[in-house]
Amino acid sequence: MSVTRIASYADRRRGVVGLGLALVSAVAFGTAGSFGGALMSSGWTSGAVVTTRISLAALILTGPALFALRGRWRALRSSLGVVALYGAVAVAGCQLFFFNAVQRLDVGVALLLEYMGIVLVVFWMWVRHRRRPRWLTLLGVVAAVLGLVLVLDPSGGLDAVGVIWGLLAGTGLAVYFVLSARQDDAVPPLVVAWGGMVVGALTLGAFALFGALPVHAATTDVELFGRNMSWLVPVLGLSVVAAAIAYTAGVGAARLLGATVASFVGLTEVLFAVLFAALSVGQVPGALQLVGGLVVLVGVALVRATESSPTEGGEAAAVPPAADAAPPAKIGV
């Protein structure tokens, strides 16, 4: 078998694995709304939900992360800057900005503004790698945004401050995908996710300590999937599924697919969130939302079809590989 065919097979395999991880991440992130909504309906503030989610996830991943770090502490030290930025902006900041937007806007509008971050990813790749997006990529952007509008069905008046918070959440989402795609094989995705959540938990804790983030929790039973159950069930769901698994799989997917493709596949999180809402609280999507979901998938397919290589290097063919792979100097929700 020729070297070219071996390389092509390896690229296809990375793409399949990357798509699988991206879908796992999207499914996991999609459960956050149902778990978090159950807690907030029982008296939890959004600040308590987010802080508990990230803090417990960081604790859960501590053992596996320390095991993965054996002999790699020097590599982690060299990546502390990007891990700190990932935790503060992509984990803590993105979620804090989003929930601030939700306080002033409909959830659908806030989500739509947050997912404008995918457009920022496309333009960042344009500026960073000096490669103009192909017209199919731009068409995919338009289709994905249009599909989101149909799925989320935003309505109601727009508060200017709320819009600003929503756009800041979108910036945090873009940072999440761009930093997750950084090629630093010396630091495993699990460690990046763990380090980011440690920083995110400390950041959220500081906001709560200084009164910028209201935190209140309750230990009463919650209603989930049509049944009353312990509040521990959604807390564990948020921490294990919607944080630990979601962020770890997301970092791995972005490294294999690149920031652009990973961000568009991440849009399926909205579809899974709608599905879980239908299963947990009976919010069945209408015909227009189903059409919107198909349009989102078309947009994702268009972007994926324009990528000649599943790695970020393929997205930036004009840039020497070393420039994109050099060691470095979050919603979501």
C-alpha positions in Angstrom: 0.0 0.0 0.0 1.4 3.4 -1.0 2.3 6.1 1.5 -0.4 8.3 0.0 -3.1 5.7 0.4 -2.0 5.0 4.0 -2.2 8.7 4.8 -5.6 9.0 3.1 -6.9 6.1 5.2 -5.5 7.6 8.4 -7.2 10.9 7.6 -10.6 9.2 6.9 -10.3 7.3 10.2 -9.5 10.4 12.1 -12.5 12.1 10.5 -14.9 9.2 11.5 -13.6 9.1 15.1 -13.7 12.9 15.3 -17.4 13.0 14.1 -18.2 10.3 16.6 -16.7 12.2 19.4 -18.4 15.4 18.3 -21.8 13.7 18.3 -21.1 12.2 21.7 -20.2 15.7 23.0 -23.3 17.3 21.4 -25.6 14.6 22.9 -24.0 15.1 26.3 -24.3 18.9 26.1 -27.9 18.5 24.9 -28.9 17.0 28.2 -27.8 20.1 30.2 -31.1 22.0 29.6 -33.3 19.2 30.9 -31.2 18.5 34.0 -30.6 22.2 34.7 -34.2 23.1 34.1 -35.4 20.5 36.6 -33.1 22.0 39.2 -34.1 25.6 38.5 -37.8 24.6 38.7 -37.2 23.4 42.2 -35.6 26.6 43.4 -32.0 26.5 42.2 -30.5 29.7 40.7 -28.7 29.4 37.4 -25.5 30.4 39.2 -25.8 27.4 41.6 -26.5 25.1 38.7 -23.5 26.2 36.7 -21.1 26.3 39.6 -22.1 22.9 40.9 -21.9 21.4 37.4 -18.4 22.6 36.7 -17.0 22.0 40.2 -18.2 18.4 40.5 -17.1 17.7 37.0 -13.6 19.0 37.8 -13.6 16.8 41.0 -14.7 13.7 39.0 -12.0 14.1 36.4 -9.2 14.8 38.9 -8.2 11.1 39.3 -8.2 10.2 35.6 -6.5 13.5 34.7 -3.7 12.9 37.2 -3.2 9.4 35.9 -3.0 10.7 32.3 -0.5 13.3 33.4 2.2 10.9 34.5 5.4 12.2 33.1 3.7 15.1 31.3 3.7 17.8 34.0 6.2 19.9 32.0 3.9 19.8 29.0 1.0 21.0 31.1 3.1 23.8 32.6 3.9 25.0 29.1 0.2 25.0 28.2 -1.0 26.7 31.4 -1.8 29.9 29.5 -4.2 28.3 27.0 -5.8 26.1 29.7 -6.4 29.1 31.9 -7.9 31.0 29.0 -10.0 27.9 28.1 -11.4 27.7 31.7 -12.0 31.3 32.3 -13.6 32.2 28.9 -14.8 29.0 27.2 -16.1 27.3 30.4 -16.9 29.9 33.1 -17.3 33.0 30.9 -19.4 31.4 28.2 -21.9 30.0 30.7 -22.0 33.1 32.9 -22.6 35.3 29.8 -25.3 33.0 28.5 -27.3 32.9 31.8 -27.0 36.7 32.1 -28.5 36.9 28.6 -31.3 34.5 29.6 -32.3 36.9 32.4 -33.1 39.5 29.8 -34.0 37.5 26.7 -36.0 34.5 25.7 -34.0 31.3 25.9 -34.4 30.8 22.1 -33.0 34.3 21.4 -30.1 33.8 23.8 -29.2 30.4 22.3 -29.3 31.9 18.8 -26.9 34.7 19.8 -24.6 32.2 21.5 -24.4 30.0 18.4 -23.4 33.0 16.3 -20.0 31.9 17.6 -19.8 29.4 14.7 -19.6 32.4 12.4 -16.8 33.8 14.5 -14.9 30.5 14.1 -15.2 30.7 10.3 -13.9 34.3 10.2 -11.2 33.5 12.8 -9.9 30.7 10.5 -9.9 33.2 7.7 -7.9 35.8 9.6 -5.6 33.4 11.4 -4.7 31.2 8.3 -5.4 33.8 5.6 -7.7 31.3 3.8 -10.9 32.7 2.5 -13.9 30.4 3.2 -15.2 28.5 0.2 -18.6 29.5 -1.0 -20.0 26.2 0.1 -18.8 26.9 3.6 -20.5 30.3 3.6 -23.7 28.6 2.2 -23.4 26.2 5.1 -23.2 29.1 7.6 -26.3 30.7 6.2 -28.2 27.3 6.2 -27.1 26.5 9.7 -28.1 29.9 11.1 -31.5 29.8 9.2 -32.1 26.3 10.7 -31.3 27.5 14.2 -33.9 30.3 13.8 -36.5 27.8 12.8 -35.6 25.3 15.6 -35.4 27.9 18.4 -38.3 30.0 17.1 -37.1 33.2 18.9 -39.8 35.7 19.8 -40.4 38.7 22.0 -38.6 42.0 22.4 -34.9 42.4 22.4 -33.1 44.0 25.3 -29.9 45.7 24.2 -27.9 44.6 27.3 -29.2 41.0 26.9 -28.1 41.0 23.2 -24.6 42.1 24.4 -24.5 39.2 26.9 -25.6 36.8 24.2 -23.0 37.9 21.8 -20.3 37.6 24.5 -21.5 34.0 25.1 -21.1 33.4 21.4 -17.5 34.7 21.7 -16.9 32.3 24.5 -18.3 29.4 22.4 -15.9 30.4 19.5 -13.0 30.4 22.0 -14.1 26.9 23.1 -13.8 25.4 19.7 -10.7 27.3 18.6 -8.7 26.4 21.8 -10.0 22.8 21.8 -8.6 22.4 18.3 -5.0 23.3 19.4 -2.7 20.5 18.4 -0.7 19.7 21.5 -0.6 15.9 21.7 1.6 16.1 24.8 -1.5 17.2 26.8 -4.4 14.8 26.4 -7.9 16.1 25.8 -9.0 14.8 29.2 -6.4 16.9 30.9 -7.3 20.0 28.9 -11.0 19.5 29.9 -10.1 18.9 33.6 -7.7 21.9 33.8 -10.3 24.2 32.1 -13.0 23.1 34.5 -10.7 23.6 37.5 -10.1 27.2 36.3 -13.8 27.6 35.5 -14.9 26.4 38.9 -12.5 28.8 40.6 -13.7 31.7 38.4 -17.3 31.0 39.0 -16.6 30.6 42.8 -14.9 34.0 42.8 -17.9 35.6 41.0 -20.2 34.0 43.6 -18.0 35.1 46.5 -18.1 38.8 45.4 -21.9 38.7 44.7 -21.7 38.9 40.9 -23.3 35.4 40.6 -26.3 34.7 42.8 -26.0 31.1 44.2 -28.9 29.3 45.9 -29.6 25.5 45.9 -32.4 23.3 47.3 -32.5 19.7 48.3 -36.2 19.0 47.5 -37.2 16.4 45.0 -37.4 17.5 41.3 -39.6 16.4 38.5 -37.8 14.8 35.6 -39.0 12.5 32.8 -42.5 12.7 34.3 -41.4 11.4 37.7 -40.4 12.9 41.1 -36.8 12.0 41.9 -33.9 13.1 44.1 -32.2 16.3 43.2 -29.0 14.3 43.1 -30.1 12.7 39.8 -30.0 15.9 37.7 -26.9 17.1 39.6 -25.0 13.9 38.6 -26.4 14.1 35.1 -25.1 17.7 34.7 -21.7 16.9 36.2 -20.9 13.5 34.7 -22.7 13.6 31.3 -23.2 17.3 30.5 -19.8 18.4 31.7 -17.1 15.7 32.2 -18.1 13.6 29.2 -19.2 16.6 27.1 -16.1 18.7 27.4 -13.6 15.8 27.2 -15.3 14.5 24.0 -15.5 18.0 22.6 -11.8 18.7 23.0 -10.9 15.4 21.4 -13.4 16.0 18.5 -12.0 19.5 17.8 -8.5 18.2 17.7 -9.4 15.6 15.1 -11.9 17.7 13.0 -10.5 21.2 13.4 -12.4 24.2 14.9 -14.6 24.9 11.9 -16.1 21.4 11.3 -16.3 20.7 15.1 -18.2 23.9 15.7 -20.8 23.1 13.0 -21.3 19.5 14.2 -21.7 21.0 17.6 -24.8 22.7 16.3 -26.6 19.4 16.6 -26.5 20.0 20.4 -29.6 22.2 19.9 -31.4 19.3 18.1 -30.5 16.9 20.9 -31.6 19.5 23.5 -35.0 19.7 21.8 -35.2 15.9 21.8 -34.4 15.6 25.5 -36.8 18.4 26.3 -39.5 16.4 24.6 -38.6 13.3 26.5 -38.2 14.9 29.9 -40.9 17.6 30.0 -43.1 16.7 27.0 -42.1 19.7 24.9 -42.7 18.1 21.5 -41.2 20.0 18.6 -43.5 21.3 15.9 -43.3 20.8 12.2 -41.4 24.1 11.7 -38.8 23.0 14.2 -38.3 19.6 12.5 -37.8 21.4 9.2 -35.3 23.7 10.9 -33.4 20.7 12.2 -33.1 19.3 8.7 -31.8 22.7 7.5 -29.2 22.7 10.3 -28.0 19.3 9.2 -27.8 20.4 5.6 -25.6 23.3 6.7 -23.3 21.0 8.7 -23.1 18.6 5.7 -22.1 21.5 3.4 -19.3 22.6 5.7 -18.1 19.1 6.2 -18.1 18.4 2.5 -15.9 21.5 1.8 -13.1 20.3 4.2 -10.5 18.4 2.3 -8.8 17.2 5.5 -10.3 16.5 8.9 -7.4 18.2 10.7 -6.9 21.9 11.2 -3.8 21.6 9.1 -6.1 20.7 6.2 -8.2 23.8 6.8 -5.1 25.9 6.6 -3.2 24.3 3.8 -1.4 27.5 3.0 0.1 27.6 6.5 3.1 25.5 7.4 2.1 22.7 9.7 4.5 23.8 12.4 2.7 27.2 12.7 -0.6 25.6 13.5 0.8 22.8 15.7 3.0 25.1 17.8 2.5 24.8 21.6 0.1 27.4 23.0 1.7 30.5 24.5 -15.9 27.2 26.6 -21.8 27.4 27.4 -21.7 26.1 26.8 -24.1 25.3 28.3 
